[in-house]
Amino acid sequence: MRKPKLMEQLVLAAVAAGSLVLGAQQAQADAWQPGQPGRWVPGTPMTDCQCVTDWSGMYIGGKVGGVWSDISWDENYSEFDAPGGASFSPSSFQGGVFGGGNIQMGNWIFGLEASFIGMGLNQSTSPVVSTDTFKTEIDWLLFVEPRIGYTWDRTMVYVKGGWAGGNATLSASGFNSNGVFSSASTSDFVDGWTIGGGVEYAWHPSFIVGIDYQYVDLDLSTAASCDLCLIGIPIGDPAAVTGNANLSLVTLRASYLFRPED
């Protein structure tokens, strides 16, 4: 009577063991394999993106490129009474550093970036009288820009825009109406806005390269104490300079991303 029960137990054990083996094989077959989409990768955000590359984290980097400009301003220096103002179109190499942070939500990436660039955007001209010289110098700029990007794993495209500011030196020199050589200049911190976009590629999980374009609009006008000058009542002092600068920047970028799992 014991043999049938023993055989029955052995059969049940064999069936259970077979079920476990088949279950393990099925689980292994269902596991994520490298390069297979649609699976969560350990160390990446658990979102519906299922991307292998995690763009979340803080980053720092450097950039280099070129800048082209269209600048115009009128002067009202009391020391210099030559007529009108001048227009400029200088170009220059530019380069600097940047840093920021990203948060990835699915395929979307939200970030904030700050950057600094140096350049030699300088030009002189004599637009009206050959003995008069007008000069514009813009040597550096700062940016603070929110970014919104969309990623296809290793590739991200983004748009950005925000605040821009820097130092501008505007000067004029020549002979005044009394035949006396005179000069005057204004060196002020000027600011405005910027908008642009670009594309980045995760060449290595933490090493990012890219290229972007920025359009910058700066207000060169200095402060005035003549509130009624615009309607022809000269009570007070008008602005020493009125004008603006439009800049276009094309930049190559490289950065290192400090990911949360690093």
C-alpha positions in Angstrom: 0.0 0.0 0.0 2.9 2.3 0.5 4.4 1.9 -3.0 1.5 3.5 -4.8 1.6 6.5 -2.5 5.4 6.8 -2.9 5.1 6.6 -6.7 2.3 9.2 -6.6 4.5 11.6 -4.6 7.4 11.1 -7.0 5.2 11.9 -10.0 3.9 15.0 -8.3 7.4 16.1 -7.5 8.6 15.5 -11.0 5.7 17.6 -12.4 6.4 20.4 -10.0 10.1 20.4 -10.9 9.3 20.4 -14.6 6.9 23.4 -14.1 9.6 25.3 -12.3 12.2 24.6 -15.1 9.7 25.7 -17.8 8.8 28.8 -15.8 12.4 29.8 -15.4 13.1 29.3 -19.1 10.0 31.4 -20.0 11.1 34.2 -17.6 14.6 34.2 -19.2 13.1 34.4 -22.6 10.9 37.4 -21.5 13.9 39.2 -19.9 15.2 42.4 -21.6 18.1 41.8 -24.0 20.6 44.5 -25.1 19.2 46.5 -28.0 15.6 45.2 -27.5 13.1 48.1 -27.2 10.1 48.1 -24.9 11.9 46.9 -21.7 13.0 48.8 -18.6 16.8 49.1 -18.2 18.1 49.1 -14.6 19.5 52.5 -13.8 17.2 54.4 -16.1 13.9 56.2 -15.3 10.8 54.0 -15.1 8.8 55.9 -17.7 7.0 55.0 -20.9 10.0 56.2 -22.9 12.0 52.9 -22.1 15.2 54.7 -23.4 18.6 53.2 -22.8 20.1 56.7 -22.5 19.2 58.6 -19.3 19.4 62.4 -19.9 18.5 63.3 -16.3 21.2 64.9 -14.1 23.5 67.9 -13.9 26.0 68.8 -16.6 29.0 71.1 -17.3 30.8 71.7 -20.6 32.5 74.1 -23.1 31.5 75.5 -26.4 33.1 77.3 -29.4 31.7 78.9 -32.6 31.1 82.1 -34.4 28.9 85.2 -33.9 27.5 87.6 -36.6 25.7 90.9 -35.7 23.6 93.8 -36.9 24.1 96.8 -34.6 22.9 100.4 -34.8 22.8 103.2 -32.4 22.4 107.0 -32.2 24.3 109.2 -29.8 23.4 112.3 -27.8 26.7 113.0 -26.1 26.9 116.5 -24.9 30.6 116.5 -25.5 30.2 115.5 -29.1 27.8 117.3 -31.5 28.3 115.5 -34.8 25.1 114.5 -36.5 23.4 111.1 -36.3 24.7 107.7 -35.3 26.1 104.6 -37.0 25.5 101.1 -38.1 27.8 98.1 -37.6 28.0 94.5 -38.7 31.0 92.9 -36.9 31.6 89.2 -36.6 33.9 87.2 -34.4 34.8 83.8 -32.9 33.2 83.1 -29.6 33.6 80.5 -26.9 32.9 79.8 -23.3 31.5 77.5 -20.6 28.0 76.3 -19.6 26.2 74.2 -17.1 22.8 73.2 -16.1 20.4 70.3 -15.2 17.9 68.0 -16.9 14.8 66.1 -15.8 13.6 63.4 -18.1 9.8 62.5 -18.2 9.2 59.9 -20.8 10.6 61.2 -24.1 10.5 64.8 -22.9 13.4 66.5 -21.2 13.1 69.7 -19.2 16.1 71.7 -18.1 17.7 75.0 -17.2 21.1 76.2 -18.4 23.4 79.1 -17.7 26.4 80.0 -19.8 29.1 82.6 -20.4 30.9 83.4 -23.6 33.8 85.7 -24.6 34.2 87.2 -28.0 35.8 90.1 -29.9 32.7 91.8 -31.4 34.3 95.2 -32.2 34.1 97.6 -35.2 34.8 101.2 -36.0 33.2 103.3 -38.7 32.9 106.9 -40.0 29.4 107.1 -41.4 28.9 110.9 -41.9 32.1 112.8 -41.6 35.5 111.2 -42.3 37.0 112.8 -39.3 34.4 111.3 -36.9 34.8 107.8 -35.6 32.0 105.7 -34.0 33.0 102.4 -32.3 31.1 99.5 -30.8 32.7 96.8 -28.5 30.8 93.8 -27.1 33.3 91.4 -25.5 31.3 89.0 -23.4 27.7 87.7 -22.8 25.8 85.8 -20.1 22.7 83.6 -20.7 20.1 82.0 -18.5 17.8 79.7 -20.6 15.2 77.2 -19.8 15.2 74.2 -22.3 12.6 71.8 -23.6 13.9 68.7 -25.5 12.6 65.5 -27.0 14.7 62.4 -27.2 15.1 59.3 -29.3 17.4 57.4 -27.0 20.8 58.8 -27.8 19.6 61.8 -29.8 17.9 64.9 -28.4 16.5 68.0 -30.1 15.6 71.0 -28.1 14.4 74.6 -28.1 15.5 77.2 -25.6 15.1 80.8 -24.8 15.5 83.3 -22.0 17.6 86.2 -20.7 20.9 87.5 -22.2 23.1 90.3 -21.0 26.7 91.6 -21.3 28.9 94.7 -21.4 28.8 97.1 -24.3 31.2 100.1 -24.9 29.9 102.7 -27.4 32.1 105.7 -28.2 32.3 108.6 -30.6 35.1 111.0 -31.4 35.8 113.9 -33.8 35.7 117.6 -34.1 32.8 119.5 -32.7 31.1 122.6 -34.1 33.8 124.8 -32.6 36.6 122.9 -34.3 37.8 121.3 -31.1 38.5 117.5 -31.1 36.3 115.8 -28.5 35.3 112.3 -27.6 32.7 110.6 -25.4 31.8 107.0 -24.6 29.4 104.9 -22.6 30.2 101.6 -21.1 27.2 99.9 -19.7 25.8 96.5 -18.8 23.1 95.9 -21.4 20.6 93.1 -21.6 17.7 91.6 -23.6 16.4 88.2 -24.7 17.5 85.2 -26.6 15.9 82.2 -28.4 17.3 79.2 -30.2 17.6 75.5 -30.4 19.8 72.6 -31.3 20.6 68.9 -31.3 22.7 66.8 -28.9 24.0 63.2 -29.2 25.0 61.0 -26.3 28.3 59.7 -27.8 29.0 58.0 -24.5 26.3 57.6 -21.8 27.8 60.6 -19.9 29.7 62.4 -22.8 27.4 64.7 -24.8 28.2 66.5 -28.1 26.0 68.9 -30.0 25.4 72.0 -32.1 23.0 74.9 -31.6 21.9 78.3 -32.8 21.0 81.4 -30.8 19.4 84.7 -31.8 20.1 87.5 -29.3 18.4 90.9 -29.1 20.2 93.5 -26.8 18.8 96.9 -25.9 21.8 99.4 -26.1 19.8 102.4 -24.9 21.1 104.1 -21.8 18.9 105.4 -19.0 17.4 108.9 -19.5 15.9 111.5 -17.2 13.9 113.3 -20.0 10.4 111.8 -19.7 8.9 114.4 -22.0 11.6 114.4 -24.8 9.6 111.9 -26.8 6.8 114.5 -27.3 9.2 117.4 -28.0 9.5 119.0 -24.6 13.2 119.0 -23.7 12.9 119.0 -19.9 15.6 116.9 -18.4 18.4 115.0 -20.1 17.8 112.5 -22.9 19.5 109.1 -23.2 23.2 109.3 -24.2 22.6 106.4 -26.6 19.6 104.8 -28.2 19.8 101.6 -30.3 20.0 97.9 -30.3 22.1 94.9 -31.3 20.9 91.7 -33.0 23.3 88.8 -32.8 23.3 85.3 -34.4 25.5 82.6 -32.8 26.3 79.1 -34.1 28.1 76.9 -31.5 29.6 73.5 -31.2 29.1 72.0 -27.7 30.6 69.2 -25.6 29.5 68.4 -22.0 29.7 65.8 -19.3 26.5 64.6 -17.7 26.5 63.6 -14.0 23.6 61.1 -14.1 21.8 60.2 -10.8 23.1 56.6 -10.9 26.8 57.8 -11.3 
